[in-house]
Structures are given as structure tokens and as C-alpha cells.
Amino acid sequence: MLHHEHETLTHKLLHDKMSKLYIFQALLTFVKSLIGIFAPVYIYSLGYSFSYVIFFIIAISFSYLVLIPHTSKIINKI
């Protein structure tokens, strides 16, 4: 009986349109966090100083803060 419930849940997850969207969003968030973790580590491993890596992280965060409201307005107009 447990095996049948698992097949039903898997079937529902794969064939429901909203579930596909949720799975895609979860994977996209996971990939972004991996990049956010490993990009600074890679930059540091190339020999850049720790202060440069911190500056890089601050610059990326600031660009998100500036660009996201503007892109939201553009998307709403389109």
C-alpha cells in the first residue's frame, strides 16, 4: 500500500502544472545559492585578498538591490 501511495504522489508531482513550477523554482534557488557560496571561494582561491572577496559580495548584493525594483517595473509594463 505504501508503494502505491508513493507512485500516486510522484505521478501527481510530475503531471501537475503548478508542481512543475515549484520544482523548477526550488532548483533555481538551489543553484543560485551554490553559486553564491562557491563563487567567492573560487575568487579567494585564485589569490585575491579576503577584502576583495568581501567587496565583490557587497557589489553583487548592491546591484541586486538597485536592479530588482527596476526590472519588476519593466516586467509589469511588458
C-alpha positions, 0 to 999 in steps of 0.5 A: 500500500505504501508503494502505491501511495508513493507512485500516486504522489510522484505521478501527481508531482510530475503531471501537475502544472503548478508542481512543475513550477515549484520544482523548477523554482526550488532548483533555481534557488538551489543553484543560485545559492551554490553559486553564491557560496562557491563563487567567492571561494573560487575568487579567494582561491585564485589569490585575491585578498579576503577584502576583495572577496568581501567587496565583490559580495557587497557589489553583487548584493548592491546591484541586486538591490538597485536592479530588482525594483527596476526590472519588476517595473519593466516586467509589469509594463511588458 
